[in-house]
């Protein structure tokens, strides 16, 4: 089942798009659970203790005291990695949307039914990929399985690798950086330092020779890795396909 949250201060729009999503889901044999929220504050309060309850979040931008753009940024700051789709009446914020790493930016009343459906299906595909992509740690008779989507970064000291996941959890295992890079190839990770590999969706911002994660942590970027890190992040943003309409 795919869990969707709709956040909009207009009840008619909440009802309208909930119906549209339900029709598209039934057409494509996708089981969905849809919940609605009338403000960014209400959504943030609901997700405060468990930020990844929703698989997909549709956000209006122009809402009350806390607009949808700020809501999205705050969601990312508390560790929310749900797929975000902006659904609003104004295209003025489309470039600001990059900071929230959304799937798409759609304009109410102008987006075609086909575009709306394709965006929904693309978001579902991203969710399903997360669910099936696991990082497995094996040693002796022990095995630990961690969803790759929950991993924010890896750090290594000599041959001891620490995987950081679920915001506060971590686990140690033995590996080399080369082996780790091979295992993470094409899974949305980038090496930023001789001791660190990070998940691209968790990157919040760059500052000089450091980057900040959506978990609030700050990691150093090695001088020799700076160009490839910025290029990898740029490619990731472009693959997200953020376009008006």
C-alpha positions in Angstrom: 0.0 0.0 0.0 1.2 3.5 -0.8 0.5 6.1 1.9 -0.3 9.7 0.6 -0.7 12.9 2.5 -2.4 16.0 0.9 -1.7 19.3 2.5 -3.8 22.3 1.3 -5.8 25.0 3.0 -8.5 24.7 0.4 -10.9 21.9 1.3 -12.4 21.8 -2.3 -8.9 21.2 -3.7 -8.2 18.5 -1.1 -11.4 16.7 -2.1 -10.8 17.2 -5.8 -7.2 15.9 -5.9 -7.9 13.0 -3.5 -10.6 11.8 -5.9 -8.3 12.2 -8.9 -5.5 10.2 -7.1 -8.0 7.5 -6.1 -9.3 7.1 -9.7 -5.7 6.9 -11.0 -4.7 4.4 -8.3 -7.7 2.2 -9.1 -7.0 2.4 -12.8 -3.4 1.2 -12.2 -4.3 -1.3 -9.5 -2.4 0.5 -6.8 -3.7 0.4 -3.3 -3.5 3.8 -1.6 -4.3 5.4 1.7 -5.0 9.1 1.5 -5.0 11.6 4.5 -5.6 15.3 4.3 -4.1 18.2 6.3 -5.4 21.8 6.2 -2.0 23.5 7.1 1.7 23.0 7.1 1.7 23.4 10.9 -0.8 20.5 11.2 1.2 18.3 8.9 4.5 19.0 10.7 2.9 18.3 14.1 1.6 15.0 12.8 5.0 14.0 11.5 7.2 15.4 14.3 8.0 12.1 16.0 7.9 9.9 12.9 8.7 11.9 9.8 8.5 9.1 7.2 4.9 7.9 7.8 3.9 9.0 4.3 5.3 7.7 1.0 4.2 10.7 -1.0 3.2 14.2 0.1 1.3 16.7 -2.1 1.9 20.2 -0.9 0.2 23.5 -1.8 2.6 26.4 -1.6 0.3 29.3 -0.8 -1.0 28.5 2.6 -1.7 30.6 5.8 1.2 31.5 8.1 3.5 28.7 7.1 3.7 28.2 3.3 4.2 24.9 1.6 7.8 25.7 0.6 8.9 26.4 4.2 6.9 23.3 5.3 8.8 21.1 2.8 12.2 22.5 4.0 11.2 21.9 7.6 10.1 18.3 6.7 13.5 17.7 5.2 15.2 19.1 8.3 13.5 16.6 10.6 14.6 13.7 8.3 11.6 13.3 6.1 12.5 11.6 2.9 9.0 11.1 1.5 8.5 12.0 -2.2 7.2 15.5 -2.3 5.0 16.9 -5.1 4.2 20.6 -5.1 0.6 21.3 -6.3 -0.1 25.0 -6.3 -1.5 28.0 -8.2 1.7 30.0 -8.5 4.9 29.2 -10.5 6.8 31.9 -8.6 8.4 29.4 -6.2 9.5 26.8 -8.8 13.2 27.5 -8.4 13.0 27.6 -4.6 11.6 24.1 -4.8 15.0 22.6 -5.6 15.9 22.9 -1.9 13.2 20.4 -1.0 14.3 17.8 -3.7 10.7 17.3 -5.0 9.5 14.9 -7.6 7.6 17.6 -9.5 6.1 21.1 -9.3 2.6 21.2 -10.8 0.2 24.1 -11.4 -3.4 23.6 -10.4 -5.8 24.2 -13.3 -3.0 24.0 -15.9 -1.5 20.5 -15.4 -3.0 18.0 -17.8 -4.6 14.8 -16.5 -1.9 12.8 -18.3 0.9 14.9 -16.6 -0.8 14.5 -13.2 -1.1 10.7 -13.6 2.5 10.3 -14.9 3.8 12.3 -11.9 1.9 10.1 -9.5 3.1 6.9 -11.2 6.7 8.2 -11.2 6.5 9.0 -7.5 5.0 5.5 -6.8 7.9 3.9 -8.8 10.4 5.8 -6.6 8.6 4.6 -3.5 8.6 1.0 -4.7 12.3 1.2 -5.5 13.0 2.3 -2.0 11.0 -0.5 -0.5 12.9 -3.2 -2.5 16.4 -1.8 -2.2 18.1 -3.2 0.9 21.6 -3.0 2.3 22.6 -6.3 3.8 25.4 -6.7 6.4 26.7 -10.2 7.0 29.3 -11.5 9.5 29.6 -15.0 10.8 26.1 -16.1 11.7 24.8 -12.6 11.9 22.8 -10.7 9.3 21.3 -7.2 9.4 19.1 -5.8 6.7 18.7 -2.0 6.4 16.5 -0.3 3.8 18.8 1.8 1.6 16.4 4.7 1.8 17.0 4.9 5.6 20.8 5.3 5.2 22.1 8.8 5.4 25.9 8.1 5.2 28.8 5.7 5.7 32.0 6.5 7.5 35.1 4.3 7.6 38.1 4.2 9.9 40.7 1.7 8.7 38.5 -1.3 7.9 35.6 -0.5 10.2 32.6 1.0 8.5 29.8 2.7 10.4 26.5 2.9 8.6 24.3 5.8 9.9 20.5 5.2 9.4 17.1 6.2 10.8 18.5 9.5 11.9 20.1 8.3 15.1 21.0 4.6 14.6 24.3 3.2 13.5 26.0 -0.2 13.0 29.6 -1.2 12.5 30.9 -3.8 10.1 34.1 -4.6 8.3 34.7 -3.6 4.7 37.0 -1.5 2.5 35.9 1.8 0.9 36.4 0.2 -2.6 34.1 -2.7 -1.8 31.5 -0.3 -0.3 31.6 1.9 -3.4 31.0 -1.1 -5.6 28.0 -2.2 -3.5 26.5 1.3 -3.6 27.0 1.9 -7.3 23.8 3.4 -9.0 22.0 3.5 -5.7 22.2 7.3 -5.1 25.3 7.6 -3.1 28.5 9.6 -3.7 31.9 9.6 -2.1 32.7 13.0 -0.6 35.9 12.2 1.3 38.4 9.4 1.8 36.3 8.5 4.9 32.7 9.3 3.9 30.1 8.2 1.4 26.7 10.0 1.6 23.2 9.4 0.2 22.3 12.2 -2.3 18.7 12.5 -1.1 19.9 13.4 2.4 22.1 16.3 1.3 20.6 19.6 2.5 23.2 22.2 1.5 26.9 23.0 0.7 29.0 25.4 2.7 32.6 25.9 1.7 34.3 22.6 2.2 31.5 21.0 4.1 28.0 19.7 3.4 25.0 19.5 5.7 22.6 16.6 5.8 18.9 16.7 6.4 19.6 15.0 9.7 21.4 18.1 10.8 24.9 16.6 10.6 27.9 18.3 9.0 30.5 16.3 7.0 33.7 17.5 5.4 34.2 17.3 1.6 37.7 16.4 0.5 39.2 18.8 -1.9 39.8 16.1 -4.6 36.1 15.1 -4.3 34.5 18.6 -4.5 33.8 18.7 -8.2 32.4 15.1 -8.5 30.2 15.7 -5.4 28.6 18.9 -6.8 28.2 17.2 -10.2 26.6 14.1 -8.7 24.2 16.3 -6.7 23.3 18.4 -9.8 22.6 15.2 -11.8 20.4 13.9 -9.0 18.4 17.2 -8.9 18.0 17.0 -12.7 16.8 13.4 -12.6 14.1 14.5 -10.2 12.6 16.2 -13.3 11.4 19.5 -11.7 9.5 21.4 -14.3 6.6 23.7 -14.3 3.4 22.1 -15.7 
